[in-house]
Amino acid sequence: MRGFHDMTLLASNVGELREFYKQLGFHLVVADAEDMAVFTVGDNEFVIHTAVNRPTAAVGVSIRVDDTGPYQARLEQLGIPFEGPKPLRPGLSGISLKDPNGNVVEFLQATG
């Protein structure tokens, strides 16, 4: 396995999550009105599709980065609460937060 091709979140309010992830610095490549948003994360796609209800806390997203410092600064600037930095996986430390649907988002960097 080399990684994931894409990851999809379902949301009743695609626009709300689209704006949230844009604020985090995700690169928006497709915005189809209020039904879909597609971002690139490295070589992968992160997709948000519309759903009838508002699924909550259904997904955890972990993204490898070289340095969590810029993400911490951006979150502080936006007033978005987060935890860390702290060890989150063997050999990885990072910060974690929740999106408006309660999904966990982690930014991880190698330790040592």
Biotite code that builds the C-alpha atoms (Angstrom):
import biotite.structure as struc

atoms = struc.array([
    struc.Atom([0.000, 0.000, 0.000], chain_id="A", res_id=1, res_name="MET", atom_name="CA", element="C"),
    struc.Atom([1.206, 3.513, -0.847], chain_id="A", res_id=2, res_name="ARG", atom_name="CA", element="C"),
    struc.Atom([-1.464, 5.585, 0.883], chain_id="A", res_id=3, res_name="GLY", atom_name="CA", element="C"),
    struc.Atom([-5.021, 6.553, 0.177], chain_id="A", res_id=4, res_name="PHE", atom_name="CA", element="C"),
    struc.Atom([-6.350, 7.797, -3.170], chain_id="A", res_id=5, res_name="HIS", atom_name="CA", element="C"),
    struc.Atom([-9.092, 9.911, -1.670], chain_id="A", res_id=6, res_name="ASP", atom_name="CA", element="C"),
    struc.Atom([-11.040, 10.377, 1.516], chain_id="A", res_id=7, res_name="MET", atom_name="CA", element="C"),
    struc.Atom([-14.685, 11.452, 1.594], chain_id="A", res_id=8, res_name="THR", atom_name="CA", element="C"),
    struc.Atom([-16.702, 13.157, 4.328], chain_id="A", res_id=9, res_name="LEU", atom_name="CA", element="C"),
    struc.Atom([-20.482, 13.396, 4.204], chain_id="A", res_id=10, res_name="LEU", atom_name="CA", element="C"),
    struc.Atom([-22.128, 16.584, 5.406], chain_id="A", res_id=11, res_name="ALA", atom_name="CA", element="C"),
    struc.Atom([-25.535, 18.228, 5.282], chain_id="A", res_id=12, res_name="SER", atom_name="CA", element="C"),
    struc.Atom([-23.795, 21.589, 4.934], chain_id="A", res_id=13, res_name="ASN", atom_name="CA", element="C"),
    struc.Atom([-20.959, 21.165, 2.431], chain_id="A", res_id=14, res_name="VAL", atom_name="CA", element="C"),
    struc.Atom([-20.356, 24.929, 2.342], chain_id="A", res_id=15, res_name="GLY", atom_name="CA", element="C"),
    struc.Atom([-19.665, 25.060, 6.075], chain_id="A", res_id=16, res_name="GLU", atom_name="CA", element="C"),
    struc.Atom([-17.030, 22.324, 5.917], chain_id="A", res_id=17, res_name="LEU", atom_name="CA", element="C"),
    struc.Atom([-15.589, 23.680, 2.642], chain_id="A", res_id=18, res_name="ARG", atom_name="CA", element="C"),
    struc.Atom([-14.928, 27.049, 4.302], chain_id="A", res_id=19, res_name="GLU", atom_name="CA", element="C"),
    struc.Atom([-13.514, 25.386, 7.434], chain_id="A", res_id=20, res_name="PHE", atom_name="CA", element="C"),
    struc.Atom([-10.984, 23.302, 5.489], chain_id="A", res_id=21, res_name="TYR", atom_name="CA", element="C"),
    struc.Atom([-10.075, 26.278, 3.267], chain_id="A", res_id=22, res_name="LYS", atom_name="CA", element="C"),
    struc.Atom([-9.263, 28.208, 6.458], chain_id="A", res_id=23, res_name="GLN", atom_name="CA", element="C"),
    struc.Atom([-6.955, 25.351, 7.499], chain_id="A", res_id=24, res_name="LEU", atom_name="CA", element="C"),
    struc.Atom([-5.049, 25.796, 4.234], chain_id="A", res_id=25, res_name="GLY", atom_name="CA", element="C"),
    struc.Atom([-6.433, 22.877, 2.226], chain_id="A", res_id=26, res_name="PHE", atom_name="CA", element="C"),
    struc.Atom([-6.239, 23.589, -1.534], chain_id="A", res_id=27, res_name="HIS", atom_name="CA", element="C"),
    struc.Atom([-9.742, 23.645, -3.096], chain_id="A", res_id=28, res_name="LEU", atom_name="CA", element="C"),
    struc.Atom([-9.750, 22.282, -6.666], chain_id="A", res_id=29, res_name="VAL", atom_name="CA", element="C"),
    struc.Atom([-13.478, 21.635, -7.305], chain_id="A", res_id=30, res_name="VAL", atom_name="CA", element="C"),
    struc.Atom([-16.521, 23.350, -5.793], chain_id="A", res_id=31, res_name="ALA", atom_name="CA", element="C"),
    struc.Atom([-19.866, 22.126, -7.138], chain_id="A", res_id=32, res_name="ASP", atom_name="CA", element="C"),
    struc.Atom([-22.349, 24.576, -5.613], chain_id="A", res_id=33, res_name="ALA", atom_name="CA", element="C"),
    struc.Atom([-23.402, 23.134, -2.258], chain_id="A", res_id=34, res_name="GLU", atom_name="CA", element="C"),
    struc.Atom([-23.214, 19.441, -3.217], chain_id="A", res_id=35, res_name="ASP", atom_name="CA", element="C"),
    struc.Atom([-19.476, 18.743, -3.323], chain_id="A", res_id=36, res_name="MET", atom_name="CA", element="C"),
    struc.Atom([-16.020, 20.125, -2.607], chain_id="A", res_id=37, res_name="ALA", atom_name="CA", element="C"),
    struc.Atom([-12.705, 18.516, -3.590], chain_id="A", res_id=38, res_name="VAL", atom_name="CA", element="C"),
    struc.Atom([-9.373, 19.475, -2.054], chain_id="A", res_id=39, res_name="PHE", atom_name="CA", element="C"),
    struc.Atom([-5.878, 18.214, -2.722], chain_id="A", res_id=40, res_name="THR", atom_name="CA", element="C"),
    struc.Atom([-3.790, 17.015, 0.213], chain_id="A", res_id=41, res_name="VAL", atom_name="CA", element="C"),
    struc.Atom([-0.349, 16.213, -1.134], chain_id="A", res_id=42, res_name="GLY", atom_name="CA", element="C"),
    struc.Atom([-0.953, 13.744, -3.967], chain_id="A", res_id=43, res_name="ASP", atom_name="CA", element="C"),
    struc.Atom([-4.358, 12.747, -2.602], chain_id="A", res_id=44, res_name="ASN", atom_name="CA", element="C"),
    struc.Atom([-7.930, 14.011, -2.728], chain_id="A", res_id=45, res_name="GLU", atom_name="CA", element="C"),
    struc.Atom([-10.088, 15.013, 0.211], chain_id="A", res_id=46, res_name="PHE", atom_name="CA", element="C"),
    struc.Atom([-13.757, 15.175, -0.826], chain_id="A", res_id=47, res_name="VAL", atom_name="CA", element="C"),
    struc.Atom([-16.872, 16.503, 0.916], chain_id="A", res_id=48, res_name="ILE", atom_name="CA", element="C"),
    struc.Atom([-20.236, 15.316, -0.435], chain_id="A", res_id=49, res_name="HIS", atom_name="CA", element="C"),
    struc.Atom([-23.732, 16.305, 0.554], chain_id="A", res_id=50, res_name="THR", atom_name="CA", element="C"),
    struc.Atom([-25.781, 14.025, 2.820], chain_id="A", res_id=51, res_name="ALA", atom_name="CA", element="C"),
    struc.Atom([-29.380, 14.176, 3.990], chain_id="A", res_id=52, res_name="VAL", atom_name="CA", element="C"),
    struc.Atom([-28.448, 14.467, 7.660], chain_id="A", res_id=53, res_name="ASN", atom_name="CA", element="C"),
    struc.Atom([-25.449, 15.887, 9.464], chain_id="A", res_id=54, res_name="ARG", atom_name="CA", element="C"),
    struc.Atom([-23.163, 12.953, 10.270], chain_id="A", res_id=55, res_name="PRO", atom_name="CA", element="C"),
    struc.Atom([-21.089, 13.756, 13.332], chain_id="A", res_id=56, res_name="THR", atom_name="CA", element="C"),
    struc.Atom([-17.758, 12.463, 14.590], chain_id="A", res_id=57, res_name="ALA", atom_name="CA", element="C"),
    struc.Atom([-17.729, 9.749, 11.948], chain_id="A", res_id=58, res_name="ALA", atom_name="CA", element="C"),
    struc.Atom([-14.175, 10.191, 10.630], chain_id="A", res_id=59, res_name="VAL", atom_name="CA", element="C"),
    struc.Atom([-10.652, 10.860, 11.784], chain_id="A", res_id=60, res_name="GLY", atom_name="CA", element="C"),
    struc.Atom([-8.276, 12.514, 9.310], chain_id="A", res_id=61, res_name="VAL", atom_name="CA", element="C"),
    struc.Atom([-4.512, 12.410, 9.912], chain_id="A", res_id=62, res_name="SER", atom_name="CA", element="C"),
    struc.Atom([-2.221, 14.411, 7.644], chain_id="A", res_id=63, res_name="ILE", atom_name="CA", element="C"),
    struc.Atom([1.586, 14.188, 7.644], chain_id="A", res_id=64, res_name="ARG", atom_name="CA", element="C"),
    struc.Atom([3.332, 17.559, 7.540], chain_id="A", res_id=65, res_name="VAL", atom_name="CA", element="C"),
    struc.Atom([6.976, 18.626, 7.832], chain_id="A", res_id=66, res_name="ASP", atom_name="CA", element="C"),
    struc.Atom([6.249, 21.056, 10.677], chain_id="A", res_id=67, res_name="ASP", atom_name="CA", element="C"),
    struc.Atom([3.082, 21.556, 12.725], chain_id="A", res_id=68, res_name="THR", atom_name="CA", element="C"),
    struc.Atom([4.175, 25.077, 13.746], chain_id="A", res_id=69, res_name="GLY", atom_name="CA", element="C"),
    struc.Atom([2.490, 26.914, 10.844], chain_id="A", res_id=70, res_name="PRO", atom_name="CA", element="C"),
    struc.Atom([-0.749, 24.992, 11.472], chain_id="A", res_id=71, res_name="TYR", atom_name="CA", element="C"),
    struc.Atom([-0.679, 25.882, 15.168], chain_id="A", res_id=72, res_name="GLN", atom_name="CA", element="C"),
    struc.Atom([-0.175, 29.546, 14.290], chain_id="A", res_id=73, res_name="ALA", atom_name="CA", element="C"),
    struc.Atom([-3.026, 29.480, 11.767], chain_id="A", res_id=74, res_name="ARG", atom_name="CA", element="C"),
    struc.Atom([-5.409, 27.814, 14.236], chain_id="A", res_id=75, res_name="LEU", atom_name="CA", element="C"),
    struc.Atom([-4.520, 30.349, 16.929], chain_id="A", res_id=76, res_name="GLU", atom_name="CA", element="C"),
    struc.Atom([-5.070, 33.192, 14.452], chain_id="A", res_id=77, res_name="GLN", atom_name="CA", element="C"),
    struc.Atom([-8.480, 31.767, 13.475], chain_id="A", res_id=78, res_name="LEU", atom_name="CA", element="C"),
    struc.Atom([-9.469, 31.091, 17.096], chain_id="A", res_id=79, res_name="GLY", atom_name="CA", element="C"),
    struc.Atom([-9.965, 27.372, 16.425], chain_id="A", res_id=80, res_name="ILE", atom_name="CA", element="C"),
    struc.Atom([-9.273, 25.291, 19.546], chain_id="A", res_id=81, res_name="PRO", atom_name="CA", element="C"),
    struc.Atom([-6.766, 22.443, 19.280], chain_id="A", res_id=82, res_name="PHE", atom_name="CA", element="C"),
    struc.Atom([-4.731, 20.128, 21.482], chain_id="A", res_id=83, res_name="GLU", atom_name="CA", element="C"),
    struc.Atom([-0.983, 19.621, 21.379], chain_id="A", res_id=84, res_name="GLY", atom_name="CA", element="C"),
    struc.Atom([1.597, 19.441, 20.217], chain_id="A", res_id=85, res_name="PRO", atom_name="CA", element="C"),
    struc.Atom([1.927, 16.054, 21.855], chain_id="A", res_id=86, res_name="LYS", atom_name="CA", element="C"),
    struc.Atom([2.843, 12.474, 20.913], chain_id="A", res_id=87, res_name="PRO", atom_name="CA", element="C"),
    struc.Atom([-0.045, 11.038, 18.871], chain_id="A", res_id=88, res_name="LEU", atom_name="CA", element="C"),
    struc.Atom([1.496, 7.972, 17.195], chain_id="A", res_id=89, res_name="ARG", atom_name="CA", element="C"),
    struc.Atom([4.767, 6.061, 17.531], chain_id="A", res_id=90, res_name="PRO", atom_name="CA", element="C"),
    struc.Atom([7.409, 8.366, 16.053], chain_id="A", res_id=91, res_name="GLY", atom_name="CA", element="C"),
    struc.Atom([4.886, 11.140, 15.365], chain_id="A", res_id=92, res_name="LEU", atom_name="CA", element="C"),
    struc.Atom([3.771, 14.146, 17.371], chain_id="A", res_id=93, res_name="SER", atom_name="CA", element="C"),
    struc.Atom([1.174, 16.640, 16.379], chain_id="A", res_id=94, res_name="GLY", atom_name="CA", element="C"),
    struc.Atom([-1.869, 18.715, 17.015], chain_id="A", res_id=95, res_name="ILE", atom_name="CA", element="C"),
    struc.Atom([-5.517, 17.672, 16.863], chain_id="A", res_id=96, res_name="SER", atom_name="CA", element="C"),
    struc.Atom([-8.776, 19.542, 16.469], chain_id="A", res_id=97, res_name="LEU", atom_name="CA", element="C"),
    struc.Atom([-12.384, 18.961, 15.484], chain_id="A", res_id=98, res_name="LYS", atom_name="CA", element="C"),
    struc.Atom([-14.158, 20.257, 12.400], chain_id="A", res_id=99, res_name="ASP", atom_name="CA", element="C"),
    struc.Atom([-17.724, 21.668, 12.610], chain_id="A", res_id=100, res_name="PRO", atom_name="CA", element="C"),
    struc.Atom([-19.160, 18.124, 12.323], chain_id="A", res_id=101, res_name="ASN", atom_name="CA", element="C"),
    struc.Atom([-16.994, 16.834, 15.191], chain_id="A", res_id=102, res_name="GLY", atom_name="CA", element="C"),
    struc.Atom([-14.598, 14.865, 12.955], chain_id="A", res_id=103, res_name="ASN", atom_name="CA", element="C"),
    struc.Atom([-11.062, 14.688, 14.354], chain_id="A", res_id=104, res_name="VAL", atom_name="CA", element="C"),
    struc.Atom([-8.348, 16.301, 12.228], chain_id="A", res_id=105, res_name="VAL", atom_name="CA", element="C"),
    struc.Atom([-4.693, 15.708, 13.100], chain_id="A", res_id=106, res_name="GLU", atom_name="CA", element="C"),
    struc.Atom([-1.550, 17.291, 11.681], chain_id="A", res_id=107, res_name="PHE", atom_name="CA", element="C"),
    struc.Atom([1.393, 14.956, 12.371], chain_id="A", res_id=108, res_name="LEU", atom_name="CA", element="C"),
    struc.Atom([5.156, 15.441, 12.113], chain_id="A", res_id=109, res_name="GLN", atom_name="CA", element="C"),
    struc.Atom([7.988, 12.995, 12.608], chain_id="A", res_id=110, res_name="ALA", atom_name="CA", element="C"),
    struc.Atom([9.798, 13.131, 15.940], chain_id="A", res_id=111, res_name="THR", atom_name="CA", element="C"),
    struc.Atom([13.534, 12.701, 15.977], chain_id="A", res_id=112, res_name="GLY", atom_name="CA", element="C"),
])
